[in-house]
Amino acid sequence: MSRRDRAAGLPGWLYVPAVIGLLLVTIPLLALVLRADPARLWSLLTLPSSQDALWLSLRTAAASTVVCLVLGVPLGLVFARARFAGRNVLRALVLVPLVLPPVVGGIALLYTFGRRGLLGQALDVAGIHLPFTTIAVVMAQVFVSLPFVVLGIEGTARSAGERFEGIAATLGASPSRVLLRVTLPLIVPGLVSGAVMAFARSLGEFGATLAFAGSLQGVTRTLPLQIYLVRESDADAAVALALVLIVLAIAGVALAYRPAPPRRETP
């Protein structure tokens, strides 16, 4: 045990469940890597169907991340700063997609925006059809990814406190100026981590997309749907595509949860 661990007061037995948890996650990933055939990897990734799924996933994940930021930053700030009746209930509703099976979310979207849905009937009269379109893919991804941005913004805003915002307000700054010049710079870490996590979650979304958008090549068939489709007929192709998702997910999580630089101790 290192001097730093002893200073932190970590008991030795704590490493046993920690190592078991680490192996439980890493061994299946290693098994997938070992299952891949390097000789066929590039040829499988350059198939038209694979490229269509990959680029569609990247485009829709980027679009859904932008939407999550536009909606999630205000939501997170409202939950962190505003005081009103029913705030905890509304917050719980916004965070429900974190624990809800994604396919249930897709069905809920279908019963909301489908032709016979709660809002879909009015949209159908106006000639707007959302299900089974690329827009439906983005909507499904936003539904499951928005809570990550809300949590990131809310947590960072609460940690930063309201002191600097209060000082700016007493100096005569308007609420909008305080938001732009003080609040937003303070929540940049939460904004970055929330955006990266939302992008990674959108990239891996499967259930809600399948239920609400279907699986049409080049239109709604994202990379997870392509993996599910080819896994029975060509396991090697499914493994190759899965490796792409894993690499992108690892990169995203690593960016979102980079350790903070150590603080310099004052003499």
C-alpha positions in Angstrom: 0.0 0.0 0.0 1.4 3.4 -1.0 1.9 6.3 1.4 -0.9 8.2 -0.3 -3.3 5.3 0.3 -2.4 5.1 3.9 -2.9 8.8 4.2 -6.4 8.4 2.8 -7.1 5.7 5.3 -8.1 2.9 2.9 -8.2 -0.5 4.6 -6.5 -3.3 2.7 -9.6 -5.5 2.4 -11.3 -2.7 0.4 -9.1 -3.7 -2.6 -10.7 -7.2 -2.8 -14.2 -6.1 -3.9 -12.7 -3.3 -5.9 -10.6 -5.7 -8.0 -13.6 -8.1 -8.4 -15.7 -5.2 -9.7 -12.9 -4.1 -12.0 -12.5 -7.7 -13.4 -16.3 -8.0 -13.8 -16.3 -5.1 -16.2 -12.9 -5.5 -18.0 -12.9 -9.2 -18.7 -16.0 -9.2 -20.9 -14.5 -6.3 -22.8 -11.2 -8.1 -23.2 -13.1 -11.2 -24.4 -14.7 -9.2 -27.1 -11.4 -7.8 -28.2 -9.9 -11.2 -28.4 -12.9 -12.5 -30.4 -12.3 -9.9 -33.1 -10.5 -11.1 -36.3 -7.9 -8.4 -37.2 -7.7 -9.7 -40.7 -11.4 -9.0 -41.4 -11.8 -6.0 -39.1 -11.2 -3.3 -41.7 -13.2 -5.0 -44.5 -16.2 -5.4 -42.1 -16.0 -1.8 -41.1 -16.0 -0.6 -44.7 -19.2 -2.4 -45.7 -21.8 0.2 -46.9 -24.3 -0.9 -44.3 -21.7 -0.5 -41.5 -20.6 2.9 -42.7 -24.2 4.1 -43.0 -24.9 3.0 -39.5 -21.7 4.5 -38.1 -22.2 7.9 -39.8 -25.9 8.0 -38.9 -25.0 7.3 -35.3 -22.4 10.1 -35.2 -24.7 12.6 -36.8 -27.7 11.9 -34.7 -25.6 11.7 -31.5 -24.1 15.1 -32.2 -27.5 16.6 -32.9 -29.1 15.1 -29.8 -26.1 16.4 -27.7 -26.8 19.9 -29.0 -30.5 19.6 -28.1 -29.6 18.2 -24.7 -27.4 21.2 -24.0 -30.0 23.7 -25.2 -32.6 22.1 -22.9 -30.5 20.6 -20.1 -28.5 23.6 -19.1 -31.6 25.7 -18.3 -33.2 22.7 -16.6 -30.2 22.0 -14.4 -29.8 25.7 -13.5 -33.5 25.9 -12.6 -33.3 22.8 -10.3 -30.1 24.2 -8.7 -31.1 27.8 -8.2 -34.8 28.2 -8.3 -37.1 27.5 -5.3 -40.7 26.5 -6.1 -43.3 24.0 -5.0 -43.0 20.7 -6.7 -39.4 21.1 -7.7 -38.4 17.7 -6.4 -41.2 16.0 -8.2 -40.4 17.6 -11.5 -36.7 16.8 -11.0 -37.6 13.1 -10.4 -39.7 13.1 -13.6 -36.8 14.5 -15.7 -34.4 11.9 -14.3 -36.8 8.9 -14.8 -35.2 7.9 -18.1 -32.0 7.0 -16.2 -33.8 4.1 -14.6 -36.5 3.4 -17.2 -36.0 0.6 -19.7 -35.2 2.4 -23.0 -37.8 0.5 -24.9 -40.4 1.8 -22.6 -39.2 5.3 -23.4 -39.6 4.5 -27.1 -43.1 3.3 -26.6 -44.0 6.4 -24.6 -42.6 8.6 -27.5 -44.7 6.6 -29.9 -47.9 7.1 -27.9 -47.1 10.8 -27.7 -45.9 11.6 -31.3 -47.4 8.7 -33.3 -50.3 9.2 -35.7 -52.7 8.3 -33.0 -50.7 9.7 -30.1 -51.4 12.4 -27.7 -49.8 15.1 -29.8 -49.3 13.0 -33.0 -52.9 13.4 -34.1 -52.5 17.2 -34.4 -49.1 16.8 -36.0 -50.6 14.4 -38.5 -53.3 16.9 -39.5 -50.5 19.4 -40.1 -48.6 16.9 -42.3 -45.8 16.3 -39.8 -44.9 12.6 -39.3 -42.1 12.0 -36.8 -42.0 8.3 -36.1 -39.6 6.2 -38.2 -37.6 9.2 -39.3 -34.1 10.4 -38.5 -35.7 13.1 -36.4 -37.3 10.3 -34.3 -33.8 8.9 -33.7 -32.6 12.2 -32.3 -35.8 12.5 -30.2 -35.2 9.0 -28.7 -31.6 9.8 -28.0 -32.5 13.1 -26.3 -35.1 11.4 -24.1 -32.5 9.0 -22.7 -29.5 11.4 -22.6 -31.0 14.6 -21.3 -30.7 13.6 -17.6 -26.9 13.3 -17.9 -26.7 17.0 -18.8 -29.2 18.0 -16.2 -27.3 16.2 -13.4 -24.0 17.5 -14.6 -25.2 21.1 -14.6 -27.1 20.9 -11.4 -24.3 19.3 -9.5 -21.7 21.7 -10.7 -24.0 24.7 -10.0 -24.7 23.5 -6.4 -21.0 22.9 -5.8 -20.0 26.4 -7.1 -22.5 28.0 -4.8 -24.3 31.4 -5.3 -21.7 33.7 -3.7 -20.2 35.1 -6.9 -23.6 35.5 -8.6 -24.8 37.4 -5.5 -21.8 39.7 -5.7 -22.4 40.4 -9.4 -26.1 41.1 -8.7 -25.3 43.6 -5.9 -22.9 45.4 -8.3 -25.8 46.1 -10.6 -25.5 43.2 -13.1 -28.8 42.1 -14.7 -29.9 38.4 -14.3 -29.0 37.8 -17.9 -25.5 39.3 -17.5 -24.9 37.3 -14.3 -25.9 34.2 -16.2 -23.6 34.8 -19.1 -20.6 36.3 -17.3 -20.6 34.5 -14.0 -22.8 31.4 -13.9 -21.9 29.8 -17.2 -18.1 30.1 -16.7 -18.6 28.5 -13.3 -20.5 25.4 -14.7 -18.2 24.7 -17.6 -16.8 21.5 -16.0 -20.4 20.1 -15.6 -21.4 21.3 -19.0 -18.4 19.5 -20.7 -18.9 16.2 -18.7 -22.7 16.3 -19.3 -22.2 16.9 -23.0 -19.7 14.1 -23.4 -21.8 11.6 -21.4 -24.9 12.6 -23.4 -23.1 12.0 -26.7 -21.8 8.6 -25.5 -25.2 7.6 -24.3 -26.9 8.7 -27.5 -24.3 6.8 -29.5 -25.2 3.6 -27.7 -29.0 4.1 -27.6 -30.9 1.0 -28.8 -34.3 0.3 -27.2 -36.0 3.7 -27.5 -34.7 4.1 -31.1 -36.0 0.7 -32.2 -39.4 1.3 -30.7 -39.9 4.8 -31.9 -37.8 5.1 -35.1 -37.5 1.5 -36.4 -34.6 0.2 -38.3 -34.3 1.6 -41.9 -30.8 1.6 -43.4 -29.4 5.1 -43.8 -32.5 6.6 -42.1 -32.9 5.2 -38.6 -30.6 2.1 -38.4 -27.9 3.3 -36.0 -24.8 1.4 -35.0 -26.4 -0.5 -32.1 -29.3 -1.5 -34.3 -26.9 -2.7 -37.0 -25.0 -4.8 -34.4 -28.2 -6.4 -33.3 -29.3 -7.1 -36.9 -26.0 -8.8 -38.1 -25.2 -10.7 -34.9 -27.0 -13.8 -36.0 -25.8 -13.9 -39.6 -22.3 -12.6 -39.1 -20.9 -12.6 -35.6 -17.5 -11.2 -36.7 -19.2 -8.2 -38.2 -21.2 -7.6 -35.0 -17.9 -7.8 -32.9 -16.2 -5.4 -35.2 -19.0 -2.8 -34.9 -19.2 -3.4 -31.2 -15.5 -2.6 -30.9 -16.1 0.7 -32.6 -18.8 1.6 -30.0 -16.5 0.5 -27.1 -13.6 2.7 -28.3 -15.9 5.7 -28.7 -17.6 5.1 -25.3 -14.2 4.7 -23.5 -12.9 7.9 -25.2 -16.1 9.8 -24.2 -16.1 8.6 -20.5 -12.3 9.3 -20.2 -12.9 12.9 -21.4 -15.9 13.4 -19.2 -14.2 12.1 -16.0 -10.6 13.2 -16.3 -9.1 13.6 -12.8 -8.8 17.2 -11.7 -5.2 18.5 -11.5 -3.8 18.3 -8.0 -4.0 21.5 -6.0 -0.8 23.1 -4.9 -0.5 23.2 -1.2 0.2 26.7 0.2 3.2 26.8 2.5 
